[in-house]
Amino acid sequence: MSTYRLAIIVGSNRRESINRKLAEAMARLLPANFEVSYPRIDDLPMYNMDLEGERPTAVTRFTDEVRAADAVAVVMPEHNRSLPAVLKNAIDWGSKPMDANVWRGKAASITGTTPGAIGTAVGQQHLRQILGILGAVVQGGEAYIQFKPDLIGADGDFTDPATRAFLQAYVDGFVDLVTRLDKR
């Protein structure tokens, strides 16, 4: 059985991010042959083409980690009906220079959570457009999760069996996409 490297990008820089909690709980639903990393994005400078000649170390670290991954899962909050600036900035760094775009051909999954009733639906649509234009192969289906204080227990697992089953099916669909795109 092949081992797959999955970079889970949490699109929030909050210390107590509910999206990080969701990402970690979803990672527990992956099969054992998936190795997970969480690339850091909060230390990336704002994208500026003037920095392309001598990329900052944080940018090189981030793009190398995403490039080395077989797939990417983005777990994000929604800011003003769109994706957070810190996440958009990371995506911009990963897309440049165009001939080294780390997103092209990469299996990608998008989900997220907010306390609001529609989860991160509108922000996810924006991200789907962006990743699509950059050549990522974005998983079909949608997973908008309303965060409630008891969504994830102290053990890091989902407390509601229906939510867990829904997200397990979503993760299973992503695993299927990753394995179908595997060119090894």
GROMACS elastic network, one bead per residue, 0.5 to 0.9 nm:
[ bonds ]
;  ai    aj funct       b0    kb
    1    33     6  0.73325   500
    2    33     6  0.67238   500
    2    34     6  0.87955   500
    2   179     6  0.88704   500
    2   184     6  0.88746   500
    3    32     6  0.84470   500
    3    34     6  0.58189   500
    3    35     6  0.71953   500
    4    33     6  0.62107   500
    4    35     6  0.60950   500
    4    36     6  0.85497   500
    4    69     6  0.76577   500
    4    70     6  0.59824   500
    4    71     6  0.78097   500
    4   178     6  0.82702   500
    4   179     6  0.85570   500
    5    33     6  0.86124   500
    5    34     6  0.58722   500
    5    36     6  0.60735   500
    5    37     6  0.76614   500
    5    68     6  0.76136   500
    5    70     6  0.51722   500
    5    71     6  0.66555   500
    5    72     6  0.86525   500
    6    34     6  0.65584   500
    6    35     6  0.59745   500
    6    37     6  0.63453   500
    6    38     6  0.85614   500
    6    66     6  0.86194   500
    6    69     6  0.54788   500
    6    70     6  0.60087   500
    6    71     6  0.50189   500
    6    72     6  0.55973   500
    6    73     6  0.71414   500
    7    35     6  0.84751   500
    7    36     6  0.59042   500
    7    38     6  0.57010   500
    7    39     6  0.65023   500
    7    65     6  0.75197   500
    7    66     6  0.62778   500
    7    68     6  0.87666   500
    7    69     6  0.58375   500
    7    70     6  0.79448   500
    7    71     6  0.63881   500
    7    73     6  0.63061   500
    7    74     6  0.84030   500
    8    23     6  0.72230   500
    8    24     6  0.89650   500
    8    27     6  0.85355   500
    8    36     6  0.68625   500
    8    37     6  0.60968   500
    8    39     6  0.68640   500
    8    71     6  0.85891   500
    8    72     6  0.57534   500
    8    74     6  0.57818   500
    8    75     6  0.72515   500
    9    12     6  0.88349   500
    9    20     6  0.89179   500
    9    23     6  0.84891   500
    9    37     6  0.84344   500
    9    38     6  0.57649   500
    9    39     6  0.59119   500
    9    40     6  0.75407   500
    9    41     6  0.78669   500
    9    72     6  0.71741   500
    9    73     6  0.61506   500
    9    75     6  0.62848   500
    9    76     6  0.81020   500
    9    87     6  0.83094   500
   10    13     6  0.78855   500
   10    17     6  0.87209   500
   10    19     6  0.65222   500
   10    20     6  0.59118   500
   10    23     6  0.71421   500
   10    38     6  0.73010   500
   10    39     6  0.80712   500
   10    40     6  0.82000   500
   10    41     6  0.81465   500
   10    73     6  0.84373   500
   10    74     6  0.59730   500
   10    76     6  0.57977   500
   10    77     6  0.86163   500
   10    87     6  0.79773   500
   10   112     6  0.88832   500
   11    19     6  0.76279   500
   11    20     6  0.84562   500
   11    41     6  0.78600   500
   11    42     6  0.89200   500
   11    74     6  0.69070   500
   11    75     6  0.60712   500
   11    77     6  0.65328   500
   11    83     6  0.78853   500
   11    84     6  0.65794   500
   11    85     6  0.86403   500
   11    86     6  0.67233   500
   11    88     6  0.85371   500
   11   112     6  0.87677   500
   12    15     6  0.86499   500
   12    17     6  0.64881   500
   12    18     6  0.87286   500
   12    19     6  0.70049   500
   12    20     6  0.76530   500
   12    41     6  0.85801   500
   12    42     6  0.80135   500
   12    75     6  0.84587   500
   12    76     6  0.63669   500
   12    77     6  0.65718   500
   12    84     6  0.71495   500
   12    86     6  0.71173   500
   12    87     6  0.73316   500
   13    16     6  0.87228   500
   13    17     6  0.71694   500
   13    41     6  0.77735   500
   13    42     6  0.57190   500
   13    86     6  0.74917   500
   14    18     6  0.85361   500
   14    20     6  0.88611   500
   15    20     6  0.89598   500
   16    19     6  0.87462   500
   16    20     6  0.77825   500
   16    21     6  0.81901   500
   17    20     6  0.52110   500
   17    21     6  0.65995   500
   17    22     6  0.87747   500
   17    77     6  0.88885   500
   18    21     6  0.50123   500
   18    22     6  0.62246   500
   18    23     6  0.86138   500
   18    77     6  0.83554   500
   18   112     6  0.89519   500
   18   113     6  0.71362   500
   18   114     6  0.77046   500
   18   147     6  0.75153   500
   19    23     6  0.59990   500
   19    24     6  0.85256   500
   19    75     6  0.59876   500
   19    76     6  0.59408   500
   19    77     6  0.64818   500
   19   112     6  0.61409   500
   19   113     6  0.59810   500
   19   114     6  0.79891   500
   19   147     6  0.89311   500
   20    24     6  0.61230   500
   20    25     6  0.85316   500
   20    75     6  0.74366   500
   20    76     6  0.84534   500
   21    24     6  0.52447   500
   21    25     6  0.61775   500
   21    26     6  0.85766   500
   21   152     6  0.75272   500
   21   156     6  0.74873   500
   22    25     6  0.51282   500
   22    26     6  0.60502   500
   22    27     6  0.85208   500
   22    75     6  0.75556   500
   22   112     6  0.75283   500
   22   113     6  0.74639   500
   22   147     6  0.88363   500
   22   151     6  0.87483   500
   22   152     6  0.76197   500
   22   156     6  0.87874   500
   22   158     6  0.88278   500
   23    26     6  0.51337   500
   23    27     6  0.60969   500
   23    28     6  0.88271   500
   23    73     6  0.86717   500
   23    74     6  0.83797   500
   23    75     6  0.60863   500
   23    76     6  0.89981   500
   23   111     6  0.88331   500
   23   112     6  0.83125   500
   24    27     6  0.50393   500
   24    28     6  0.66245   500
   24   156     6  0.73709   500
   24   157     6  0.86988   500
   25    28     6  0.53314   500
   25    29     6  0.71775   500
   25   152     6  0.73922   500
   25   156     6  0.56811   500
   25   157     6  0.54515   500
   25   158     6  0.68278   500
   26    29     6  0.52476   500
   26    30     6  0.71997   500
   26   157     6  0.83176   500
   26   158     6  0.86729   500
   26   164     6  0.87158   500
   26   167     6  0.71856   500
   26   168     6  0.78006   500
   26   171     6  0.74486   500
   27    30     6  0.54342   500
   27    31     6  0.88449   500
   27    34     6  0.88900   500
   27    36     6  0.73812   500
   27   171     6  0.86176   500
   28    31     6  0.81401   500
   28   156     6  0.85367   500
   28   157     6  0.76585   500
   29   164     6  0.87139   500
   29   167     6  0.81200   500
   29   168     6  0.60751   500
   29   171     6  0.69040   500
   29   172     6  0.83708   500
   30    33     6  0.80710   500
   30    34     6  0.65111   500
   30   168     6  0.82332   500
   30   171     6  0.67588   500
   30   172     6  0.76088   500
   30   175     6  0.77266   500
   31    34     6  0.59816   500
   31   172     6  0.87499   500
   31   175     6  0.82998   500
   32    35     6  0.76766   500
   34   175     6  0.89099   500
   37    65     6  0.84187   500
   37    69     6  0.86776   500
   39    61     6  0.85258   500
   39    62     6  0.61466   500
   39    63     6  0.89765   500
   39    65     6  0.67030   500
   39    66     6  0.74293   500
   40    43     6  0.70597   500
   40    44     6  0.82456   500
   40    58     6  0.85880   500
   40    61     6  0.88050   500
   40    62     6  0.67885   500
   41    44     6  0.56340   500
   41    58     6  0.84155   500
   41    59     6  0.86525   500
   41    62     6  0.72198   500
   41    86     6  0.68623   500
   41    87     6  0.71749   500
   41    89     6  0.84002   500
   41    90     6  0.61345   500
   42    45     6  0.84567   500
   42    86     6  0.65191   500
   42    87     6  0.85820   500
   42    90     6  0.86739   500
   43    58     6  0.66354   500
   43    59     6  0.85516   500
   44    47     6  0.81025   500
   44    56     6  0.81699   500
   44    57     6  0.89612   500
   44    58     6  0.58078   500
   44    59     6  0.59711   500
   44    62     6  0.82967   500
   44    86     6  0.82076   500
   44    89     6  0.77472   500
   44    90     6  0.70499   500
   44    93     6  0.85760   500
   45    48     6  0.82051   500
   45    56     6  0.79349   500
   45    58     6  0.81164   500
   45    59     6  0.78346   500
   45    89     6  0.81489   500
   46    86     6  0.84251   500
   46    89     6  0.61757   500
   46    90     6  0.85243   500
   46    93     6  0.86285   500
   47    50     6  0.87978   500
   47    51     6  0.78773   500
   47    89     6  0.60617   500
   47    90     6  0.80541   500
   47    92     6  0.66444   500
   47    93     6  0.61055   500
   48    51     6  0.56634   500
   48    52     6  0.73676   500
   48    93     6  0.87247   500
   49    52     6  0.52631   500
   49    53     6  0.82561   500
   49    96     6  0.87487   500
   50    53     6  0.70061   500
   50    54     6  0.86475   500
   51    54     6  0.57127   500
   51    55     6  0.55118   500
   51    56     6  0.73048   500
   52    55     6  0.52486   500
   52    56     6  0.85249   500
   52    96     6  0.82624   500
   52    97     6  0.78809   500
   54    57     6  0.88622   500
   55    58     6  0.82323   500
   55    59     6  0.63633   500
   55    60     6  0.65408   500
   56    59     6  0.53756   500
   56    60     6  0.65561   500
   56    61     6  0.88076   500
   57    60     6  0.51694   500
   57    61     6  0.61266   500
   57    62     6  0.86185   500
   58    61     6  0.50982   500
   58    62     6  0.61755   500
   58    63     6  0.86897   500
   59    62     6  0.51205   500
   59    63     6  0.61168   500
   59    64     6  0.83953   500
   59    90     6  0.83366   500
   59    93     6  0.69444   500
   59    94     6  0.82980   500
   60    63     6  0.52639   500
   60    64     6  0.58745   500
   60    65     6  0.84167   500
   61    64     6  0.52956   500
   61    65     6  0.61857   500
   61    66     6  0.87707   500
   62    65     6  0.52418   500
   62    66     6  0.63260   500
   62    67     6  0.85691   500
   62    90     6  0.81273   500
   62    93     6  0.86787   500
   62    94     6  0.79275   500
   63    66     6  0.51688   500
   63    67     6  0.59093   500
   63    68     6  0.84949   500
   63    90     6  0.87313   500
   63    93     6  0.74727   500
   63    94     6  0.55959   500
   63    95     6  0.89981   500
   63   101     6  0.89030   500
   63   102     6  0.67292   500
   64    67     6  0.50434   500
   64    68     6  0.60924   500
   64    69     6  0.87199   500
   64   102     6  0.84000   500
   65    68     6  0.52396   500
   65    69     6  0.64602   500
   66    69     6  0.52099   500
   66    70     6  0.82839   500
   66    71     6  0.81249   500
   66    72     6  0.73573   500
   66    94     6  0.79955   500
   66   102     6  0.64978   500
   66   103     6  0.80461   500
   67    70     6  0.78460   500
   67    94     6  0.86949   500
   67   101     6  0.86381   500
   67   102     6  0.51935   500
   67   103     6  0.78181   500
   67   106     6  0.88054   500
   68    71     6  0.89053   500
   68   102     6  0.89396   500
   69    72     6  0.69790   500
   69   106     6  0.84700   500
   70   106     6  0.67756   500
   70   107     6  0.73102   500
   70   178     6  0.75518   500
   70   182     6  0.80835   500
   71   106     6  0.55401   500
   71   108     6  0.59271   500
   71   109     6  0.83259   500
   71   178     6  0.66454   500
   72   103     6  0.85465   500
   72   106     6  0.70106   500
   72   107     6  0.62578   500
   72   109     6  0.64708   500
   72   110     6  0.87804   500
   73   107     6  0.82809   500
   73   108     6  0.54631   500
   73   110     6  0.59437   500
   73   111     6  0.79121   500
   73   174     6  0.89216   500
   74   108     6  0.74400   500
   74   109     6  0.60231   500
   74   111     6  0.63160   500
   74   112     6  0.77573   500
   75   109     6  0.83055   500
   75   110     6  0.60424   500
   75   113     6  0.77734   500
   76    83     6  0.72659   500
   76    84     6  0.76985   500
   76    87     6  0.80921   500
   76   110     6  0.77864   500
   76   111     6  0.64311   500
   76   113     6  0.67746   500
   76   114     6  0.87590   500
   76   120     6  0.75120   500
   76   123     6  0.83313   500
   76   124     6  0.80064   500
   77    82     6  0.87271   500
   77    83     6  0.69859   500
   77    84     6  0.69772   500
   77   111     6  0.87295   500
   77   112     6  0.56074   500
   77   113     6  0.57353   500
   77   114     6  0.59993   500
   77   119     6  0.81677   500
   77   120     6  0.61567   500
   77   123     6  0.77529   500
   77   124     6  0.88925   500
   78    81     6  0.58598   500
   78    82     6  0.55288   500
   78    83     6  0.53393   500
   78    84     6  0.63846   500
   78   112     6  0.78835   500
   78   113     6  0.78792   500
   78   114     6  0.70472   500
   78   119     6  0.78733   500
   78   120     6  0.51817   500
   78   121     6  0.80661   500
   78   122     6  0.75973   500
   78   123     6  0.52516   500
   78   124     6  0.78258   500
   79    82     6  0.52767   500
   79    83     6  0.57301   500
   79    84     6  0.53939   500
   79    85     6  0.83045   500
   79   120     6  0.87385   500
   79   123     6  0.73231   500
   80    83     6  0.79332   500
   80    84     6  0.84481   500
   80   123     6  0.82207   500
   81   120     6  0.78352   500
   81   121     6  0.82362   500
   81   122     6  0.54392   500
   81   123     6  0.53143   500
   81   124     6  0.89785   500
   81   126     6  0.87261   500
   82    85     6  0.89079   500
   82   120     6  0.83244   500
   82   121     6  0.89659   500
   82   122     6  0.62025   500
   82   124     6  0.73523   500
   82   125     6  0.81666   500
   82   126     6  0.62204   500
   82   127     6  0.79142   500
   83    86     6  0.84995   500
   83    87     6  0.67993   500
   83    88     6  0.67589   500
   83   120     6  0.86984   500
   83   122     6  0.85225   500
   83   124     6  0.70893   500
   83   126     6  0.69226   500
   83   127     6  0.66172   500
   84    87     6  0.54208   500
   84    88     6  0.64161   500
   84    89     6  0.87046   500
   84   123     6  0.83475   500
   85    88     6  0.50270   500
   85    89     6  0.59830   500
   85    90     6  0.86003   500
   86    89     6  0.52028   500
   86    90     6  0.64250   500
   86    91     6  0.88512   500
   87    90     6  0.51201   500
   87    91     6  0.62772   500
   87    92     6  0.86461   500
   88    91     6  0.50468   500
   88    92     6  0.61417   500
   88    93     6  0.87113   500
   88   127     6  0.84068   500
   89    92     6  0.50707   500
   89    93     6  0.63272   500
   89    94     6  0.86802   500
   90    93     6  0.51826   500
   90    94     6  0.62299   500
   90    95     6  0.87088   500
   91    94     6  0.50514   500
   91    95     6  0.62102   500
   91    96     6  0.89906   500
   91   103     6  0.82751   500
   91   130     6  0.85844   500
   91   131     6  0.82664   500
   92    95     6  0.51511   500
   92    96     6  0.66556   500
   93    96     6  0.55974   500
   93    97     6  0.82402   500
   93   101     6  0.87052   500
   94    97     6  0.81028   500
   94    98     6  0.89847   500
   94   100     6  0.80616   500
   94   101     6  0.58391   500
   94   102     6  0.54242   500
   94   103     6  0.68824   500
   95    98     6  0.58990   500
   95    99     6  0.85071   500
   95   100     6  0.70908   500
   95   102     6  0.61407   500
   95   103     6  0.66841   500
   95   104     6  0.84240   500
   95   134     6  0.69919   500
   96    99     6  0.73492   500
   96   100     6  0.62942   500
   96   101     6  0.56151   500
   96   102     6  0.82690   500
   97   100     6  0.53939   500
   97   101     6  0.63355   500
   98   101     6  0.51361   500
   98   102     6  0.89593   500
  100   103     6  0.89424   500
  100   104     6  0.87469   500
  101   104     6  0.59361   500
  101   134     6  0.75424   500
  101   135     6  0.87275   500
  102   105     6  0.83692   500
  102   106     6  0.76349   500
  102   134     6  0.88631   500
  102   136     6  0.88858   500
  103   106     6  0.53958   500
  103   107     6  0.83922   500
  103   108     6  0.84757   500
  103   131     6  0.71449   500
  103   134     6  0.61825   500
  103   135     6  0.62883   500
  103   136     6  0.52152   500
  103   137     6  0.86450   500
  104   107     6  0.88232   500
  104   131     6  0.85178   500
  104   132     6  0.88588   500
  104   134     6  0.58885   500
  104   137     6  0.78738   500
  105   134     6  0.87668   500
  105   135     6  0.57156   500
  105   137     6  0.59725   500
  105   181     6  0.86569   500
  106   135     6  0.76124   500
  106   137     6  0.58325   500
  106   138     6  0.81977   500
  106   178     6  0.86332   500
  106   181     6  0.85214   500
  107   136     6  0.60812   500
  107   138     6  0.59993   500
  107   139     6  0.71682   500
  107   174     6  0.81614   500
  107   177     6  0.69126   500
  107   178     6  0.58689   500
  107   181     6  0.73553   500
  108   131     6  0.81920   500
  108   136     6  0.63252   500
  108   137     6  0.58342   500
  108   139     6  0.60151   500
  108   174     6  0.79541   500
  108   177     6  0.88106   500
  108   178     6  0.84267   500
  109   137     6  0.86056   500
  109   138     6  0.58531   500
  109   139     6  0.53056   500
  109   140     6  0.83004   500
  109   171     6  0.87001   500
  109   174     6  0.66380   500
  110   124     6  0.66736   500
  110   127     6  0.79399   500
  110   128     6  0.76243   500
  110   138     6  0.76993   500
  110   139     6  0.75586   500
  110   142     6  0.76521   500
  110   143     6  0.75259   500
  111   120     6  0.75139   500
  111   121     6  0.86454   500
  111   124     6  0.69972   500
  111   142     6  0.71930   500
  111   143     6  0.52954   500
  111   144     6  0.61782   500
  111   145     6  0.77102   500
  112   119     6  0.68873   500
  112   120     6  0.57137   500
  112   121     6  0.83942   500
  112   124     6  0.78322   500
  112   143     6  0.72427   500
  112   144     6  0.60538   500
  112   145     6  0.62213   500
  112   146     6  0.85986   500
  113   116     6  0.82817   500
  113   118     6  0.88384   500
  113   119     6  0.50872   500
  113   120     6  0.58105   500
  113   143     6  0.88568   500
  113   144     6  0.63576   500
  113   146     6  0.55320   500
  113   147     6  0.56217   500
  114   117     6  0.78656   500
  114   118     6  0.80179   500
  114   120     6  0.63072   500
  114   144     6  0.85863   500
  114   145     6  0.69465   500
  114   146     6  0.54900   500
  114   147     6  0.53305   500
  114   148     6  0.85772   500
  115   118     6  0.85792   500
  115   119     6  0.68219   500
  115   145     6  0.84986   500
  115   146     6  0.53622   500
  115   148     6  0.64146   500
  115   149     6  0.89722   500
  116   119     6  0.55127   500
  116   120     6  0.81832   500
  116   145     6  0.88660   500
  116   146     6  0.59636   500
  116   147     6  0.74969   500
  117   120     6  0.89383   500
  117   144     6  0.89864   500
  117   145     6  0.81780   500
  117   146     6  0.56155   500
  117   147     6  0.85598   500
  118   121     6  0.60081   500
  118   122     6  0.84431   500
  118   144     6  0.65931   500
  118   145     6  0.74427   500
  118   146     6  0.66538   500
  119   122     6  0.85467   500
  119   143     6  0.85093   500
  119   147     6  0.75230   500
  120   123     6  0.54791   500
  120   124     6  0.59732   500
  120   125     6  0.87210   500
  120   143     6  0.85717   500
  120   144     6  0.56077   500
  120   145     6  0.72512   500
  120   146     6  0.82319   500
  121   124     6  0.52674   500
  121   125     6  0.64507   500
  121   142     6  0.82087   500
  121   143     6  0.81265   500
  121   144     6  0.58109   500
  121   145     6  0.88466   500
  122   125     6  0.51839   500
  122   126     6  0.66130   500
  122   127     6  0.88767   500
  123   126     6  0.51912   500
  123   127     6  0.63406   500
  123   128     6  0.86413   500
  124   128     6  0.59958   500
  124   129     6  0.86202   500
  124   142     6  0.85999   500
  124   144     6  0.84483   500
  125   129     6  0.63392   500
  125   130     6  0.87631   500
  126   129     6  0.52201   500
  126   130     6  0.63815   500
  126   131     6  0.87876   500
  127   130     6  0.50278   500
  127   131     6  0.60553   500
  127   132     6  0.82737   500
  128   131     6  0.53511   500
  128   132     6  0.59009   500
  128   133     6  0.86153   500
  128   138     6  0.69968   500
  129   132     6  0.51247   500
  129   133     6  0.62683   500
  129   134     6  0.87095   500
  130   133     6  0.53559   500
  130   134     6  0.63731   500
  130   135     6  0.88982   500
  130   136     6  0.89809   500
  131   134     6  0.50007   500
  131   135     6  0.63715   500
  131   136     6  0.53802   500
  131   137     6  0.79260   500
  131   138     6  0.73002   500
  132   135     6  0.51909   500
  132   136     6  0.54337   500
  132   137     6  0.68834   500
  132   138     6  0.68658   500
  133   136     6  0.76058   500
  135   138     6  0.88326   500
  137   177     6  0.87227   500
  137   181     6  0.89975   500
  138   177     6  0.89634   500
  139   142     6  0.83986   500
  139   173     6  0.77271   500
  139   174     6  0.62487   500
  139   177     6  0.69619   500
  140   173     6  0.84203   500
  140   174     6  0.85756   500
  141   170     6  0.76763   500
  141   173     6  0.87061   500
  142   170     6  0.80874   500
  143   166     6  0.85306   500
  143   167     6  0.75864   500
  143   170     6  0.73356   500
  145   163     6  0.86522   500
  146   151     6  0.87082   500
  147   150     6  0.82550   500
  147   151     6  0.63144   500
  147   152     6  0.89572   500
  148   151     6  0.52734   500
  148   152     6  0.84253   500
  149   152     6  0.74932   500
  149   153     6  0.88865   500
  150   153     6  0.62473   500
  150   158     6  0.84112   500
  150   159     6  0.68168   500
  150   160     6  0.85071   500
  151   157     6  0.84713   500
  151   158     6  0.58500   500
  151   159     6  0.57576   500
  151   160     6  0.68084   500
  151   163     6  0.83506   500
  152   155     6  0.78101   500
  152   156     6  0.58046   500
  152   157     6  0.54259   500
  152   159     6  0.56043   500
  152   160     6  0.82821   500
  153   156     6  0.53872   500
  153   157     6  0.56271   500
  153   158     6  0.61927   500
  153   159     6  0.57903   500
  154   157     6  0.75366   500
  155   158     6  0.86806   500
  157   164     6  0.83558   500
  158   161     6  0.72063   500
  158   163     6  0.71377   500
  158   164     6  0.56563   500
  159   162     6  0.89967   500
  159   163     6  0.80276   500
  159   164     6  0.75739   500
  160   163     6  0.54051   500
  160   164     6  0.62204   500
  160   165     6  0.86762   500
  161   164     6  0.50012   500
  161   165     6  0.60212   500
  161   166     6  0.85509   500
  162   165     6  0.50825   500
  162   166     6  0.61337   500
  162   167     6  0.86210   500
  163   166     6  0.50853   500
  163   167     6  0.61523   500
  163   168     6  0.84137   500
  164   167     6  0.52234   500
  164   168     6  0.59255   500
  164   169     6  0.86024   500
  165   169     6  0.62344   500
  165   170     6  0.86352   500
  166   169     6  0.53044   500
  166   170     6  0.63704   500
  166   171     6  0.87835   500
  167   171     6  0.60216   500
  167   172     6  0.83670   500
  168   171     6  0.50777   500
  168   172     6  0.59750   500
  168   173     6  0.85345   500
  169   173     6  0.61697   500
  169   174     6  0.86920   500
  170   173     6  0.51544   500
  170   174     6  0.64242   500
  170   175     6  0.87789   500
  171   174     6  0.50352   500
  171   175     6  0.61745   500
  171   176     6  0.86014   500
  172   175     6  0.50174   500
  172   176     6  0.62084   500
  172   177     6  0.87143   500
  173   176     6  0.50678   500
  173   177     6  0.63550   500
  173   178     6  0.87930   500
  174   178     6  0.62186   500
  174   179     6  0.86390   500
  175   178     6  0.51230   500
  175   179     6  0.62087   500
  175   180     6  0.85627   500
  176   179     6  0.52560   500
  176   180     6  0.60865   500
  176   181     6  0.86681   500
  177   180     6  0.51264   500
  177   181     6  0.62388   500
  177   182     6  0.86852   500
  178   181     6  0.52972   500
  178   182     6  0.62792   500
  179   182     6  0.50796   500
  179   183     6  0.87164   500
  180   183     6  0.83085   500
